[in-house]
Amino acid sequence: MSTKLSPAKKKLFSWLFILTGLFFILIGIGIIPVDDPTLNAPKWVVGLCGFVFSLAGVMILIGEKSPINHLLSGLLVLSFGCIGGWIAFYGETAHFSGGTPFLSNAQNVWIARTLFGSGSLLCFAVAFYTIKQYLKKNSSENSLKK
């Protein structure tokens, strides 16, 4: 069953995402002070997570038919890749949980880092392709207008 949101609900959700993201962006750039030992990531990662939320809200607000949404989706996936890459390279070992039974903790951490890193590389590839397609489409439309 597919239900579409009314325009008023779309706006509400958009602004909820934008404002939630803005809160974390403000933490990331240091306007909202937080006790650093409570953070499990650098402030720029927290800000980037906020950017992802805000960007998703903007994308909902402008609608899926807008051509700029293709560029924004590339930026969104690029942000995911940066966050996953940071986790793969710099995430604290103690924060990786779960894992495969019968393997040592070190092996489970290596698997987690490999998966986050692979996901990050995949996100970079998708973002590169999406942004390239957007620019290609834009340049062909501009050449047709001349």
C-alpha positions as CSV (number, residue, x, y, z in Angstrom):
1,M,0.0,0.0,0.0
2,S,1.6,3.3,-1.1
3,T,0.4,6.4,0.5
4,K,1.6,9.9,-0.4
5,L,2.1,12.6,2.1
6,S,0.0,15.8,1.7
7,P,2.0,18.9,0.8
8,A,1.5,20.2,4.4
9,K,3.0,17.0,5.9
10,K,5.9,17.1,3.4
11,K,6.7,20.6,4.5
12,L,6.5,19.6,8.1
13,F,8.8,16.7,7.7
14,S,11.2,18.8,5.5
15,W,11.5,21.5,8.2
16,L,11.8,18.8,10.9
17,F,14.8,17.3,9.1
18,I,16.3,20.7,8.2
19,L,16.1,22.0,11.8
20,T,17.3,18.8,13.3
21,G,20.3,18.8,11.0
22,L,20.9,22.5,11.7
23,F,21.2,21.7,15.4
24,F,24.0,19.2,14.7
25,I,25.7,21.5,12.2
26,L,25.8,24.2,14.9
27,I,27.4,21.6,17.3
28,G,29.9,20.7,14.5
29,I,31.0,24.3,13.9
30,G,31.2,25.0,17.7
31,I,28.3,27.5,18.1
32,I,26.4,25.1,20.4
33,P,29.0,23.9,23.0
34,V,29.2,20.3,24.0
35,D,31.4,18.4,26.3
36,D,34.0,16.9,24.0
37,P,34.5,13.6,26.0
38,T,30.9,12.8,25.3
39,L,31.4,12.8,21.6
40,N,32.5,9.6,19.8
41,A,33.5,11.4,16.7
42,P,35.2,14.7,15.8
43,K,32.9,17.8,15.5
44,W,33.3,17.9,11.8
45,V,31.7,14.4,11.6
46,V,28.9,15.5,13.8
47,G,28.4,18.6,11.6
48,L,28.5,16.4,8.5
49,C,25.8,14.1,10.0
50,G,23.7,17.3,10.6
51,F,24.4,18.3,6.9
52,V,23.0,14.9,5.8
53,F,19.7,15.5,7.8
54,S,19.4,19.1,6.5
55,L,20.1,18.1,3.0
56,A,17.5,15.3,3.1
57,G,15.0,17.9,4.3
58,V,15.9,20.3,1.5
59,M,15.5,17.4,-1.0
60,I,12.0,16.6,0.3
61,L,11.1,20.3,0.2
62,I,12.1,20.8,-3.4
63,G,10.6,17.6,-4.6
64,E,11.9,14.6,-6.5
65,K,11.2,16.1,-10.0
66,S,13.6,18.9,-9.5
67,P,16.8,18.5,-11.6
68,I,18.9,20.0,-8.7
69,N,17.8,17.0,-6.6
70,H,20.1,14.8,-8.6
71,L,23.1,16.9,-7.6
72,L,21.9,17.0,-4.0
73,S,21.6,13.2,-4.0
74,G,25.2,13.0,-5.1
75,L,26.2,15.3,-2.2
76,L,24.2,13.2,0.2
77,V,25.8,10.0,-0.8
78,L,29.3,11.7,-0.8
79,S,28.6,12.7,2.8
80,F,27.6,9.1,3.7
81,G,30.9,8.0,2.2
82,C,32.9,10.5,4.3
83,I,31.2,9.4,7.5
84,G,31.7,5.7,6.7
85,G,35.3,6.4,5.7
86,W,36.0,8.1,9.0
87,I,34.5,5.2,10.9
88,A,36.6,2.7,8.9
89,F,39.9,4.5,9.6
90,Y,39.4,6.2,12.9
91,G,36.5,4.6,14.7
92,E,37.4,3.5,18.2
93,T,37.8,-0.3,18.5
94,A,35.7,-0.3,21.7
95,H,32.7,1.1,19.8
96,F,32.4,-1.8,17.3
97,S,30.0,-4.3,18.7
98,G,28.2,-7.4,17.6
99,G,30.3,-9.4,15.2
100,T,30.7,-13.0,14.1
101,P,30.7,-15.6,16.8
102,F,33.8,-17.8,17.1
103,L,36.1,-15.0,15.9
104,S,38.3,-12.9,18.1
105,N,37.4,-9.3,18.8
106,A,40.3,-8.1,16.6
107,Q,39.0,-10.1,13.7
108,N,35.5,-8.7,14.2
109,V,36.9,-5.2,14.3
110,W,38.8,-5.8,11.1
111,I,35.6,-7.1,9.4
112,A,33.7,-4.0,10.6
113,R,36.4,-1.6,9.3
114,T,36.5,-3.5,6.0
115,L,32.8,-3.3,5.6
116,F,32.6,0.4,6.5
117,G,35.5,1.2,4.2
118,S,33.9,-0.8,1.3
119,G,30.6,1.0,1.9
120,S,32.5,4.3,1.9
121,L,34.2,3.5,-1.5
122,L,30.8,2.4,-2.9
123,C,29.3,5.7,-1.8
124,F,32.1,7.7,-3.4
125,A,31.6,5.8,-6.7
126,V,27.8,6.4,-6.6
127,A,28.4,10.1,-5.7
128,F,30.9,10.5,-8.5
129,Y,28.6,8.9,-11.0
130,T,25.6,10.9,-9.9
131,I,27.4,14.3,-10.0
132,K,29.0,13.4,-13.3
133,Q,25.6,12.6,-14.8
134,Y,24.1,15.8,-13.4
135,L,26.9,17.9,-14.9
136,K,26.8,16.0,-18.2
137,K,23.0,16.6,-18.5
138,N,23.4,20.2,-17.5
139,S,26.1,20.9,-20.1
140,S,24.1,19.2,-22.8
141,E,21.0,21.3,-21.9
142,N,23.1,24.5,-21.9
143,S,24.6,23.7,-25.4
144,L,21.1,23.1,-26.8
145,K,20.0,26.5,-25.5
146,K,22.7,28.3,-27.5
